[in-house]
């Protein structure tokens, strides 16, 4: 009001507007200040005078916001002054963000008491200052306010923001230095992030302090990662309130930011001490980082990392992988956390490691970073949902030990995990019962071996993933196999793990509704399997039994039967007729010994030509009694069959010695690689084959080699004297059927010594 002539009574709102305008030196404007709350930016500001066109009926003037053209100050039909939209102004509706308390039909200048929408649509009584002055004086008042603020910045030119959380916390937290090249006299200052030069703190056109990019700062755009409530001229970020931080998807949430001013010396000291401050909670107990969620070629990233001794208190910490000591988690010069080899030189790039975080300020631990990337080929990186948790080392180790001790109690009560629900080509490989093989002494996770398959294991891999894989991968706790879970906390058994996926034939991991149930040994027949394996060990020195006494149409079952060692792994016992390979003797599901065909044997069906009385598990045929022969489909007749053990012939002993020597040679190099197959069955034939565990545990038998990977492919010596590549069923019966075969060779000849290989075509032609 100092811009008016001396003859104008400035405190009298009844003075005609024409007299007021005439007294203004320059362009007249209306200035509102003092509003607070969520509507402050719409109310405070400079308004241009908009008079009614001459010649019309007398009407009060309107005032248009200089920064927001859709915001108007006008007199509504209720006689009160309102701040609202242009549409409301046109209809003179009493609605908006602020209004004078009483209807006095005078100019808004000089009215002190107003109602303003503050928070959540609630009205609050506020004392606003409404003045009419020249535009030049209004702008000069703004300049004076900012000039005063700039003088305050000379002693403390740094703004430090902290305690921000969320995905953009790294772009908000940090130290911001007032830029001498930005703003200038009479203008709001701008602050540049010391760690990320593209991150700025500035006053946008909506009079809010914003944190955003350089490009948005140049245009003073109200857009970015965080903003304050609107402020009056001269209010620095340290006095701003109502901070909102992005939470993604265009949405913001209120957060209690700490915004403080400091000197350059204080800022440098804070930066120097940032790593010490970050590690202070772990100074006594130590720190571990638990990483999970990495997939694909970066699976080795998962695991527990121990903090290494620091070179100085100002140096960033580094962490070493417990299971892979050559892998480090460390903060590099490009302001990213990297998971890389211990020998790396710290140079950023695709070859620099297996995972990297997004950029983050000094003092940011990897557990505070939410965005991680892994290499995806050709120097490119892709985002993965990697999670890093910071733990006190003493608490973590104590928790893990206690958790596995508690799990040991559970697993001893139900030592079998039964898996069901798998579908597709690997269903037979996955579904089944897995017996506790090692309890881990209560200090480590247990592992389970599949009943009937010595090369299928359920174990916890490095990084806390439960895996279903082969013996070789189990020994090294590798995250390679056919089934995997999400990362599990210490003490979580497979029956409680989640996120199960199956490795499909196309090389992709996909979820399947697998079911893991803990059971007792009796519930799944594991006790029976152990009894049959014990019986096999006692009988294998004889290897043969002889059946006699069958008459009539069943006389063909008389003869010598050879013990099939491969079935011991399946937890059962099977004999095959030496002269009629399609006749078998086996224990059926009804607990009787049966003599029947191959299909019945495979199904353990209670059908055939002869059967015994029910027997206990592990009872060999020579001790079974009550034999009956079938006379027709429905009639059985008791017959005194004689079954006795028979010593292997001398030639078999010679064969056994040859195979024993061959297996001994293979122990040092247990792998065979098959290459060169082409055509329809090439994928069934080519590959890496490993000497089976049963070949080592049952010396004297022709060895068998299992293909690495999830498919059931075997390289075995068949009863026709040839090496064959075929299915597990063919291998167990030494049946000369499959996808490839060698020429015939004598006992003791390994596949590497064979020639004359042939593969079957799609049309069945060799």
Phi, psi and omega per residue, in radians:
X1 nan -0.172 3.109
X2 -1.191 -0.171 -3.120
X3 -1.495 0.077 -3.124
X4 -1.685 2.744 3.112
X5 -1.206 2.816 -3.064
X6 -1.196 -0.354 -3.075
X7 -1.515 0.039 -3.119
X8 -1.798 2.122 3.098
X9 -1.292 1.728 -2.965
X10 -1.175 -0.416 -3.092
X11 -1.595 0.057 -3.088
X12 -1.834 1.813 -3.112
X13 -1.228 -0.154 -3.122
X14 -1.471 -0.099 3.119
X15 -1.092 2.304 -3.124
X16 -0.964 2.507 -3.106
X17 -1.039 -0.644 -3.121
X18 -1.050 -0.675 3.112
X19 -1.179 -0.650 3.136
X20 -1.147 -0.824 -3.114
X21 -1.074 -0.703 -3.116
X22 -1.123 -0.495 -3.104
X23 -1.444 -0.249 -3.116
X24 -1.332 2.291 3.082
X25 -1.555 1.633 -3.122
X26 2.044 -2.843 -3.116
X27 -1.296 2.149 -3.098
X28 -1.387 2.390 3.059
X29 -2.390 2.829 3.056
X30 -1.928 2.357 -3.098
X31 -2.099 2.211 3.053
X32 -1.978 2.332 3.089
X33 -2.509 2.853 3.073
X34 1.762 -0.175 3.121
X35 -1.251 2.491 3.107
X36 -2.257 2.906 3.122
X37 1.662 -2.962 -3.002
X38 -1.195 -0.323 -3.131
X39 -1.689 0.042 -3.022
X40 -1.033 -0.698 -3.088
X41 -1.158 -0.479 3.129
X42 -1.447 -0.365 -3.060
X43 -1.714 -0.934 -3.132
X44 -1.138 2.599 3.057
X45 2.438 -3.029 -3.135
X46 -1.780 2.309 -3.123
X47 -2.051 2.330 3.061
X48 -1.498 2.478 3.133
X49 -1.312 2.296 3.089
X50 -2.208 1.759 -3.117
X51 -1.415 2.699 3.071
X52 -1.209 2.592 3.136
X53 -1.032 2.492 3.136
X54 -1.135 2.661 3.109
X55 1.618 -0.266 3.141
X56 -1.539 -3.090 3.107
X57 -1.239 2.593 -3.123
X58 -1.019 2.391 -3.136
X59 -2.602 2.621 3.096
X60 -1.175 2.675 -3.119
X61 -1.270 2.821 3.010
X62 -2.002 2.723 3.140
X63 -2.278 2.224 -3.097
X64 -1.847 2.299 -3.129
X65 -1.089 2.276 -3.083
X66 -1.210 -0.591 -3.114
X67 -1.585 -0.509 -3.107
X68 -2.179 1.623 -3.025
X69 -1.032 -0.359 -3.130
X70 -1.499 0.000 -3.137
X71 -1.808 2.249 -3.081
X72 -2.296 2.635 2.940
X73 -1.932 2.109 -3.061
X74 -2.596 2.865 3.070
X75 -1.631 2.122 -3.141
X76 -1.428 3.066 -3.109
X77 -1.155 -0.284 3.114
X78 -1.516 0.085 3.101
X79 1.443 0.054 3.121
X80 -1.800 2.655 3.086
X81 -1.458 2.304 -3.104
X82 -2.166 2.528 2.944
X83 -1.851 1.987 -3.057
X84 -2.722 -2.877 -3.080
X85 -1.448 2.938 3.118
X86 -1.127 -0.660 3.138
X87 -1.083 -0.720 3.102
X88 -1.178 -0.641 3.125
X89 -1.105 -0.733 -3.114
X90 -1.070 -0.617 -3.112
X91 -1.668 -0.023 -3.141
X92 0.992 0.689 -3.111
X93 -1.462 2.435 3.108
X94 -1.484 1.294 3.112
X95 -2.635 2.637 3.122
X96 2.711 -2.599 -3.046
X97 -1.766 -0.346 -3.130
X98 -2.781 2.676 3.064
X99 -2.731 2.660 3.068
X100 -1.173 2.595 -3.032
X101 -1.198 -0.621 -3.059
X102 -2.158 2.693 3.067
X103 -1.558 1.921 -3.131
X104 -2.151 0.001 3.061
X105 0.880 0.693 3.061
X106 -2.161 3.093 3.080
X107 -1.135 2.610 3.139
X108 -1.158 -0.369 3.135
X109 -1.095 2.236 3.130
X110 1.689 -0.170 3.088
X111 -1.487 2.130 -3.042
X112 -1.731 -0.549 -2.989
X113 -1.704 2.105 -3.082
X114 -2.350 2.743 2.945
X115 -1.882 2.288 -3.088
X116 -2.233 2.384 3.034
X117 -1.197 2.061 -3.038
X118 -1.760 -1.241 -3.085
X119 -2.386 2.413 3.052
X120 0.959 0.613 3.067
X121 1.349 0.142 -3.134
X122 -1.579 2.490 3.135
X123 -1.530 2.508 3.062
X124 -2.326 2.522 3.097
X125 -1.362 2.205 -3.115
X126 -2.388 2.605 3.081
X127 -1.734 1.841 -3.138
X128 -1.710 2.631 3.023
X129 -1.787 2.067 -3.130
X130 -2.061 2.055 -3.063
X131 -2.246 2.628 2.982
X132 -1.983 2.203 -3.091
X133 -2.672 -3.133 3.098
X134 -1.373 2.656 3.102
X135 -1.031 -0.680 -3.134
X136 -1.069 -0.759 -3.141
X137 -1.215 -0.622 3.114
X138 -1.103 -0.794 3.133
X139 -1.186 -0.597 3.116
X140 -1.156 -0.616 3.107
X141 -1.141 -0.678 3.080
X142 -1.111 -0.743 -3.129
X143 -1.087 -0.699 3.141
X144 -1.107 -0.669 3.136
X145 -1.110 -0.757 -3.136
X146 -1.286 -0.571 3.071
X147 -1.083 -0.674 3.106
X148 -1.154 -0.692 3.121
X149 -1.132 -0.676 -3.140
X150 -1.133 -0.581 3.094
X151 -1.137 -0.625 3.088
X152 -1.130 -0.580 -3.095
X153 -1.264 -0.313 -3.073
X154 -1.089 -0.634 -3.132
X155 -1.481 -0.559 3.139
X156 -2.326 1.421 -3.040
X157 -1.473 0.114 -3.056
X158 -2.000 2.372 3.029
X159 -1.972 2.170 3.105
X160 -1.897 2.210 3.107
X161 -1.951 2.324 -3.119
X162 -2.545 3.036 3.080
X163 1.211 0.354 3.045
X164 -1.495 2.422 3.090
X165 -2.127 2.912 3.123
X166 1.926 3.139 -3.004
X167 -1.190 -0.380 3.136
X168 -1.876 0.283 -3.106
X169 -1.026 -0.613 -3.105
X170 -1.173 -0.429 3.134
X171 -1.557 -0.196 -3.119
X172 -1.819 -0.896 3.106
X173 -1.084 2.515 3.088
X174 2.496 -3.090 3.126
X175 -1.829 2.317 -3.099
X176 -2.094 2.241 -3.090
X177 -1.850 2.316 3.098
X178 -1.049 2.207 -3.085
X179 -1.509 2.203 3.137
X180 -1.275 -0.342 -3.118
X181 -1.612 -0.090 -3.118
X182 -1.920 2.706 3.081
X183 1.331 -1.685 -3.085
X184 1.750 -3.127 -3.115
X185 -1.083 2.371 3.080
X186 1.382 0.071 -3.123
X187 -2.211 2.729 3.112
X188 -1.148 2.410 3.127
X189 -1.289 2.892 3.017
X190 -2.200 2.629 -3.058
X191 -2.182 2.370 -3.107
X192 -1.889 2.361 3.128
X193 -1.156 2.278 -3.112
X194 -1.167 -0.584 -3.082
X195 -1.578 -0.555 -3.100
X196 -2.200 1.647 -3.038
X197 -1.003 -0.342 -3.111
X198 -1.532 -0.009 -3.141
X199 -1.784 2.206 -3.039
X200 -2.263 2.668 3.005
X201 -2.020 2.068 -3.032
X202 -2.606 2.868 3.093
X203 -1.626 2.028 -3.099
X204 -1.498 3.122 -3.092
X205 -1.155 -0.309 3.107
X206 -1.574 0.208 3.113
X207 1.111 0.441 3.028
X208 -1.897 2.562 2.998
X209 -1.365 2.193 -3.102
X210 -2.069 2.584 2.960
X211 -1.953 2.064 -3.052
X212 -2.783 -2.910 -3.062
X213 -1.456 2.946 3.115
X214 -1.099 -0.702 -3.121
X215 -1.073 -0.729 3.118
X216 -1.257 -0.598 3.094
X217 -1.099 -0.681 -3.136
X218 -1.059 -0.561 -3.136
X219 -1.710 0.012 -3.080
X220 0.925 0.704 -3.083
X221 -1.352 2.393 3.060
X222 -1.394 1.258 -3.093
X223 -2.717 2.452 3.121
X224 2.838 -2.515 -3.000
X225 -1.830 -0.346 3.140
X226 -2.803 2.681 3.098
X227 -2.681 2.822 3.138
X228 -1.836 3.099 2.925
X229 -1.155 2.775 3.073
X230 -1.040 2.571 -3.116
X231 -2.201 2.728 3.023
X232 -1.398 2.913 3.122
X233 -1.030 2.382 3.107
X234 1.564 -0.072 -3.139
X235 -1.539 2.006 -3.125
X236 -1.405 2.883 -3.098
X237 -1.002 -0.506 -3.105
X238 -1.163 -0.360 3.132
X239 -1.819 -0.056 3.135
X240 -1.273 2.683 -3.125
X241 -2.266 3.108 3.037
X242 1.124 0.753 -3.084
X243 -1.245 2.419 3.091
X244 -2.159 2.422 -3.094
X245 -2.166 2.442 -3.124
X246 -1.123 2.508 3.028
X247 -2.140 0.303 3.093
X248 1.621 2.734 3.105
X249 1.181 0.432 -3.141
X250 1.334 0.139 -3.123
X251 -1.850 2.603 -3.140
X252 -2.156 2.711 3.089
X253 -2.349 2.597 3.138
X254 -1.261 2.377 3.081
X255 -2.411 2.586 3.130
X256 -1.529 1.383 3.112
X257 -1.216 2.618 2.972
X258 -1.853 2.008 -3.114
X259 -2.093 2.001 -3.079
X260 -2.343 2.619 3.103
X261 -1.685 2.677 -3.141
X262 -2.783 2.913 3.095
X263 -1.395 2.914 3.092
X264 -1.080 -0.662 3.123
X265 -1.113 -0.734 3.103
X266 -1.131 -0.670 3.134
X267 -1.130 -0.751 3.130
X268 -1.136 -0.671 3.110
X269 -1.133 -0.700 3.100
X270 -1.092 -0.748 3.125
X271 -1.122 -0.731 -3.132
X272 -1.131 -0.595 -3.097
X273 -1.615 0.069 -3.023
X274 -1.063 -0.705 -3.117
X275 -1.268 -0.640 3.086
X276 -1.130 -0.688 3.116
X277 -1.121 -0.734 -3.117
X278 -1.126 -0.645 -3.068
X279 -1.609 -0.050 -3.068
X280 -1.012 -0.702 3.132
X281 -1.095 -0.272 -3.076
X282 -1.984 0.234 -3.024
X283 -1.087 -0.654 -3.076
X284 -1.634 -0.834 -3.015
X285 -1.463 -0.241 -3.074
X286 1.494 2.911 -3.050
X287 -2.353 2.449 2.981
X288 -2.237 2.589 3.036
X289 -1.960 2.197 -3.141
X290 -1.848 2.007 -3.055
X291 -1.861 2.355 3.102
X292 -2.565 2.890 3.063
X293 1.706 -0.248 3.124
X294 -1.206 2.480 -3.097
X295 -2.327 3.041 3.074
X296 1.124 -2.410 -3.091
X297 -1.210 -0.160 -3.134
X298 -1.794 0.330 -3.116
X299 -1.012 -0.566 -3.106
X300 -1.129 -0.245 3.109
X301 -1.124 -0.597 -3.129
X302 -1.087 2.526 3.086
X303 2.490 -3.003 -3.128
X304 -1.836 2.312 -3.111
X305 -2.053 2.262 3.098
X306 -1.669 2.458 3.105
X307 -1.178 2.397 3.101
X308 -1.644 2.748 3.063
X309 -1.031 2.403 -3.108
X310 -1.605 2.542 -3.131
X311 -1.152 -0.595 3.105
X312 -2.740 2.939 -3.140
X313 -1.170 -0.393 -3.109
X314 -1.574 -0.140 -3.108
X315 -1.449 2.547 3.090
X316 -1.190 2.601 3.125
X317 -1.280 2.794 3.032
X318 -2.341 2.670 -3.041
X319 -2.301 2.437 -3.118
X320 -1.928 2.381 3.119
X321 -1.138 2.270 -3.114
X322 -1.149 -0.670 -3.059
X323 -1.615 -0.457 3.118
X324 -2.178 1.513 -3.037
X325 -1.033 -0.328 -3.132
X326 -1.387 -0.091 -3.118
X327 -1.784 2.224 3.138
X328 -2.088 2.647 2.998
X329 -2.003 2.003 -3.030
X330 -2.606 2.795 -3.103
X331 -1.673 2.160 -3.051
X332 -1.830 3.087 -3.071
X333 -1.158 -0.321 3.119
X334 -1.509 0.228 3.074
X335 1.117 0.624 3.056
X336 -2.241 2.610 2.954
X337 -1.470 2.332 -3.114
X338 -2.148 2.497 2.925
X339 -1.876 1.962 -3.018
X340 -2.645 3.107 -3.132
X341 -1.269 2.702 -3.110
X342 -1.124 -0.420 -3.106
X343 -1.538 0.005 -3.123
X344 -1.097 2.613 -3.119
X345 -1.619 0.072 3.117
X346 1.477 0.099 3.138
X347 -1.343 2.170 3.126
X348 -1.119 2.707 3.089
X349 2.524 3.007 -3.066
X350 -1.122 -0.516 -3.110
X351 -1.552 0.090 -3.027
X352 -1.520 -0.185 -3.133
X353 3.023 -3.019 -3.078
X354 -1.835 -0.184 3.093
X355 -2.821 2.593 3.067
X356 -2.499 2.616 3.085
X357 -1.573 2.995 2.938
X358 -1.297 2.934 -3.103
X359 -1.079 2.546 3.137
X360 -2.622 2.671 -3.083
X361 -1.252 2.808 3.033
X362 -0.994 2.493 -3.134
X363 1.540 -0.007 3.113
X364 -1.620 1.996 3.125
X365 -1.320 2.731 -3.131
X366 -1.052 -0.441 3.106
X367 -1.218 -0.273 3.136
X368 -1.645 -0.056 -3.113
X369 -1.661 2.312 -3.065
X370 -1.836 -0.215 -3.085
X371 -2.048 2.156 -3.129
X372 -2.290 2.668 -3.085
X373 -2.361 2.585 3.113
X374 -2.234 2.664 -3.141
X375 -1.195 2.472 3.126
X376 -2.178 0.278 3.084
X377 1.810 2.649 3.079
X378 1.001 0.594 3.115
X379 1.301 0.136 -3.115
X380 -1.700 2.733 3.130
X381 -2.203 2.566 3.107
X382 -2.267 2.651 -3.104
X383 -1.313 2.467 3.014
X384 -2.370 2.614 -3.105
X385 -1.458 1.200 3.103
X386 -1.473 2.372 3.138
X387 -2.044 2.288 3.102
X388 -2.097 2.166 3.141
X389 -1.991 2.325 3.061
X390 -1.623 2.281 3.140
X391 -2.299 2.605 2.938
X392 -1.228 2.265 -3.002
X393 -1.081 -0.756 -3.108
X394 -1.124 -0.710 3.132
X395 -1.196 -0.696 -3.122
X396 -1.135 -0.830 -3.122
X397 -1.129 -0.696 3.120
X398 -1.168 -0.713 3.125
X399 -1.108 -0.760 -3.120
X400 -1.093 -0.774 -3.130
X401 -1.114 -0.774 3.139
X402 -1.135 -0.667 -3.108
X403 -1.147 -0.712 -3.124
X404 -1.293 -0.515 3.048
X405 -1.123 -0.740 3.109
X406 -1.157 -0.680 3.117
X407 -1.139 -0.589 3.139
X408 -1.052 -0.674 3.117
X409 -1.092 -0.747 -3.136
X410 -1.139 -0.771 -3.025
X411 -1.294 -0.471 3.080
X412 -1.241 -0.538 3.101
X413 -1.286 -0.628 3.110
X414 -2.315 1.478 -2.996
X415 -1.431 0.163 -3.113
X416 -2.144 2.353 3.030
X417 -1.920 2.082 3.124
X418 -1.755 2.176 -3.123
X419 -1.856 2.332 3.080
X420 -2.529 2.932 3.081
X421 1.712 -0.150 3.129
X422 -1.252 2.443 3.108
X423 -2.218 2.960 3.112
X424 1.611 -2.886 -3.034
X425 -1.184 -0.377 -3.087
X426 -1.783 0.167 -3.084
X427 -1.020 -0.813 -3.107
X428 -1.142 -0.565 3.139
X429 -1.256 -0.582 -3.027
X430 -1.580 -0.908 -3.083
X431 -1.099 2.476 3.114
X432 2.564 -3.057 -3.119
X433 -1.797 2.368 -3.123
X434 -2.089 2.107 -3.007
X435 -1.682 2.416 3.095
X436 -0.985 2.155 -3.136
X437 -1.877 -0.594 3.091
X438 -2.538 2.302 -3.111
X439 -1.507 -0.087 3.132
X440 1.307 0.155 3.124
X441 1.015 0.333 -3.122
X442 1.295 0.025 3.133
X443 -1.900 -0.387 -3.082
X444 -2.327 2.859 3.140
X445 -1.178 2.533 3.088
X446 -1.328 2.933 2.988
X447 -2.383 2.737 -2.974
X448 -2.240 2.443 3.088
X449 -1.867 2.456 -3.109
X450 -1.197 2.346 3.087
X451 -1.175 2.061 -3.140
X452 1.616 0.084 3.124
X453 -2.614 1.817 -3.075
X454 -1.282 -0.158 -3.079
X455 -1.903 0.255 3.107
X456 -2.090 2.138 -3.021
X457 -2.281 2.554 3.015
X458 -1.978 2.040 -3.011
X459 -2.629 2.857 3.080
X460 -1.633 2.092 -3.123
X461 -1.472 2.993 3.044
X462 -1.004 2.347 -3.122
X463 1.704 -0.033 3.056
X464 1.475 0.332 3.097
X465 -1.688 2.273 2.973
X466 -1.330 2.261 -3.072
X467 -2.176 2.640 2.956
X468 -2.040 2.004 -3.031
X469 -2.747 -2.937 -3.057
X470 -1.495 3.023 -3.137
X471 -1.051 -0.765 -3.087
X472 -1.063 -0.751 -3.138
X473 -1.262 -0.582 3.110
X474 -1.132 -0.703 -3.109
X475 -1.061 -0.594 -3.123
X476 -1.747 0.084 -3.131
X477 0.921 0.742 -3.100
X478 -1.445 2.591 3.114
X479 -1.550 0.893 -3.140
X480 -2.220 2.274 -3.138
X481 2.978 -2.647 -3.013
X482 -1.912 -0.431 -3.134
X483 -2.451 2.514 3.073
X484 -2.564 2.706 3.082
X485 -1.836 3.066 2.914
X486 -1.278 2.930 -3.131
X487 -1.063 2.341 -3.120
X488 -1.996 2.493 3.073
X489 -1.193 2.738 3.043
X490 -0.947 2.402 -3.134
X491 1.596 -0.138 3.136
X492 -1.507 2.028 3.140
X493 -1.457 2.891 -3.137
X494 -0.978 -0.533 -3.125
X495 -1.186 -0.304 3.129
X496 -1.946 -0.121 -3.136
X497 -1.227 2.765 -3.098
X498 -2.247 3.095 3.041
X499 1.173 0.638 -3.073
X500 -1.244 2.393 3.113
X501 -2.335 2.688 3.123
X502 -2.043 2.415 3.113
X503 -1.417 1.920 -3.051
X504 -1.429 2.963 -3.084
X505 -1.140 -0.417 -3.131
X506 -1.505 0.138 3.087
X507 1.510 0.167 -3.124
X508 -1.902 2.557 3.047
X509 -1.576 2.242 -3.139
X510 -2.371 2.531 3.141
X511 -1.230 2.480 3.023
X512 -2.376 2.612 -3.103
X513 -1.339 1.122 -3.138
X514 -1.267 2.562 -3.141
X515 -2.118 2.206 -3.130
X516 -2.041 2.088 -3.067
X517 -2.230 2.283 3.062
X518 -1.408 2.346 -3.115
X519 -2.445 2.875 3.048
X520 -1.450 2.872 3.134
X521 -1.087 -0.663 -3.127
X522 -1.143 -0.598 -3.086
X523 -1.173 -0.491 -3.106
X524 -1.941 0.080 3.126
X525 1.375 0.284 3.135
X526 -1.149 -0.597 3.083
X527 -1.086 -0.729 3.121
X528 -1.103 -0.712 -3.141
X529 -1.066 -0.708 3.108
X530 -1.125 -0.656 3.121
X531 -1.139 -0.697 3.135
X532 -1.216 -0.632 3.099
X533 -1.156 -0.651 3.086
X534 -1.119 -0.738 3.120
X535 -1.103 -0.654 3.125
X536 -1.111 -0.777 -3.126
X537 -1.059 -0.596 -3.129
X538 -1.338 -0.487 -3.029
X539 -1.729 -0.264 -2.948
X540 -1.176 -0.331 3.085
X541 -1.188 -0.489 3.109
X542 -1.497 -0.796 3.034
X543 1.268 -0.422 -3.055
X544 -2.222 2.641 2.931
X545 -2.298 2.703 -3.135
X546 -2.134 2.236 3.124
X547 -1.869 2.367 3.084
X548 -2.556 2.834 3.093
X549 1.828 -0.126 3.097
X550 -1.320 2.450 -3.089
X551 -2.237 3.001 3.059
X552 1.149 -2.459 -3.092
X553 -1.184 -0.248 -3.126
X554 -1.699 0.107 -3.074
X555 -1.110 -0.352 -3.118
X556 -1.142 -0.300 -3.114
X557 -1.407 -0.202 3.073
X558 -1.111 2.572 3.073
X559 2.408 -2.927 -3.072
X560 -1.694 2.397 3.117
X561 -2.071 2.388 -3.130
X562 -1.773 2.348 3.094
X563 -1.208 2.254 3.138
X564 -1.672 1.832 -3.025
X565 -1.146 -0.452 -3.070
X566 -1.107 -0.415 -3.095
X567 -1.359 -0.230 3.101
X568 -1.085 -0.626 3.095
X569 -1.129 -0.455 3.139
X570 -1.478 -0.008 3.127
X571 1.343 0.555 3.109
X572 -2.577 -3.041 -3.121
X573 -2.430 2.296 -3.100
X574 -2.367 2.420 3.036
X575 -2.073 2.511 3.105
X576 -2.118 2.409 3.128
X577 -1.096 2.267 -3.065
X578 -1.259 -0.440 -3.114
X579 -1.815 -0.409 3.125
X580 -2.181 1.538 -3.003
X581 -1.070 -0.199 -3.132
X582 -1.629 0.142 3.107
X583 -1.957 2.261 -3.078
X584 -2.272 2.694 2.995
X585 -2.091 2.218 -3.006
X586 -2.710 2.767 3.040
X587 -1.461 2.188 -3.137
X588 -1.477 3.073 3.136
X589 -1.177 -0.320 3.114
X590 -1.546 0.180 3.078
X591 1.204 0.402 3.023
X592 -1.900 2.657 2.960
X593 -1.383 2.338 -3.122
X594 -2.184 2.583 2.970
X595 -1.997 2.038 -3.034
X596 -2.740 -2.923 -3.079
X597 -1.572 -3.135 -3.046
X598 -1.134 -0.758 -3.120
X599 -1.077 -0.723 3.122
X600 -1.167 -0.678 3.101
X601 -1.070 -0.787 -3.127
X602 -1.082 -0.571 -3.130
X603 -1.632 -0.036 -3.035
X604 0.897 0.698 -3.052
X605 -1.319 2.562 3.097
X606 -1.534 1.188 3.138
X607 -2.731 2.668 3.137
X608 2.699 -2.663 -3.077
X609 -1.797 -0.383 -3.126
X610 -2.654 2.614 3.099
X611 -2.652 2.720 3.132
X612 -1.766 3.095 2.939
X613 -1.177 2.800 3.072
X614 -1.019 2.509 -3.103
X615 -2.261 2.834 3.029
X616 -1.310 2.681 3.095
X617 -1.010 2.361 3.127
X618 1.592 0.016 3.123
X619 -1.466 2.075 -3.089
X620 -1.353 2.800 -3.079
X621 -1.022 -0.533 -3.108
X622 -1.150 -0.347 -3.141
X623 -1.801 -0.054 3.133
X624 -1.387 2.636 3.113
X625 -2.315 -3.109 3.091
X626 1.156 0.789 -3.096
X627 -1.332 2.516 3.120
X628 -2.291 2.531 3.070
X629 -1.937 2.534 3.101
X630 -1.387 2.368 3.108
X631 -1.820 -0.646 2.980
X632 -2.631 -2.980 -3.026
X633 -1.081 -0.456 -3.052
X634 -2.091 -0.050 -3.015
X635 -2.080 2.232 3.094
X636 -2.079 2.604 -3.105
X637 -2.324 2.253 3.105
X638 -1.080 2.359 3.139
X639 -2.412 2.320 3.138
X640 -1.348 1.267 3.100
X641 -1.197 2.584 3.084
X642 -1.957 2.205 3.108
X643 -2.284 2.093 -3.119
X644 -2.323 2.649 3.085
X645 -1.255 2.580 -3.070
X646 -2.303 2.334 3.132
X647 -1.207 2.465 3.112
X648 -1.150 2.483 3.103
X649 -1.126 2.814 -3.088
X650 -1.027 -0.667 -3.119
X651 -1.111 -0.535 3.081
X652 -1.183 -0.645 3.097
X653 -1.090 -0.672 3.095
X654 -1.142 -0.728 3.114
X655 -1.094 -0.709 -3.121
X656 -1.096 -0.697 3.115
X657 -1.111 -0.705 3.128
X658 -1.114 -0.760 3.130
X659 -1.207 -0.606 3.119
X660 -1.096 -0.725 3.107
X661 -1.150 -0.682 -3.127
X662 -1.133 -0.754 3.136
X663 -1.146 -0.657 3.110
X664 -1.034 -0.690 3.110
X665 -1.130 -0.611 -3.059
X666 -1.357 -0.330 -3.058
X667 -1.048 -0.657 3.141
X668 -1.263 -0.535 3.127
X669 -2.320 1.429 -2.967
X670 -1.433 0.166 -3.089
X671 -1.987 2.506 3.025
X672 -2.197 2.424 3.123
X673 -2.009 2.168 3.141
X674 -1.827 2.197 3.120
X675 -2.382 2.903 3.005
X676 1.738 -0.196 3.126
X677 -1.260 2.421 3.108
X678 -2.287 2.898 3.063
X679 1.640 -2.793 -2.945
X680 -1.063 -0.695 -3.062
X681 -1.787 0.300 -3.091
X682 -1.021 -0.702 -3.117
X683 -1.174 -0.454 3.099
X684 -1.376 -0.344 -2.990
X685 -1.793 -0.936 -3.098
X686 -1.146 2.574 3.081
X687 2.559 -3.129 -3.138
X688 -1.745 2.257 -3.093
X689 -2.060 2.406 -3.096
X690 -2.024 2.416 3.087
X691 -1.006 2.199 -3.066
X692 -1.262 2.668 3.140
X693 -1.103 -0.596 -3.122
X694 -1.192 -0.481 3.112
X695 -1.155 -0.583 3.136
X696 -1.366 -0.646 -3.069
X697 -1.426 -0.225 3.124
X698 -2.162 1.237 -3.132
X699 -1.095 2.639 -3.129
X700 1.741 -0.140 3.095
X701 -1.879 2.697 3.067
X702 -1.059 2.272 -3.108
X703 -1.215 2.800 3.055
X704 -2.270 2.566 -3.083
X705 -2.142 2.253 -3.113
X706 -1.748 2.371 3.115
X707 -1.165 2.383 3.050
X708 -1.204 2.453 -3.130
X709 2.011 3.142 -3.009
X710 -1.369 -0.309 -3.060
X711 -1.424 2.590 -3.136
X712 -1.534 1.503 3.106
X713 -2.169 2.393 -3.055
X714 -2.323 2.574 2.990
X715 -1.937 2.009 -2.982
X716 -2.520 2.838 3.129
X717 -1.680 2.026 -3.064
X718 -1.559 2.963 -3.077
X719 -1.260 -0.139 3.078
X720 -1.535 0.045 3.109
X721 1.516 0.175 3.110
X722 -1.958 2.688 2.967
X723 -1.482 2.352 -3.085
X724 -2.207 2.679 2.950
X725 -2.020 1.996 -3.071
X726 -2.716 -2.879 -3.074
X727 -1.396 2.997 3.140
X728 -1.120 -0.657 3.136
X729 -1.086 -0.751 3.121
X730 -1.135 -0.693 -3.133
X731 -1.100 -0.767 -3.056
X732 -1.110 -0.526 3.130
X733 -1.795 0.152 -3.101
X734 0.905 0.602 -3.073
X735 -1.401 2.250 -3.128
X736 -1.332 1.242 3.081
X737 -2.536 2.507 -3.141
X738 2.872 -2.688 -3.054
X739 -1.803 -0.311 -3.141
X740 -2.679 2.670 -3.136
X741 -2.604 2.692 3.074
X742 -1.737 3.103 2.954
X743 -1.226 2.968 -3.081
X744 -1.418 2.368 3.119
X745 -2.416 2.768 -3.096
X746 -1.371 2.981 3.112
X747 -0.992 2.514 3.131
X748 1.586 -0.139 -3.126
X749 -1.556 2.055 -3.109
X750 -1.432 2.835 -3.107
X751 -1.021 -0.517 -3.134
X752 -1.191 -0.261 -3.120
X753 -1.759 0.066 -3.047
X754 -1.680 2.839 3.076
X755 -2.424 -3.103 3.033
X756 1.241 0.595 -3.116
X757 -1.273 2.479 3.074
X758 -2.359 2.611 3.091
X759 -2.102 2.571 -3.135
X760 -1.512 2.394 -3.127
X761 -1.457 3.119 3.125
X762 -1.102 -0.490 -3.130
X763 -1.594 0.111 3.121
X764 1.442 0.250 3.139
X765 -1.685 2.363 3.133
X766 -1.528 nan nan
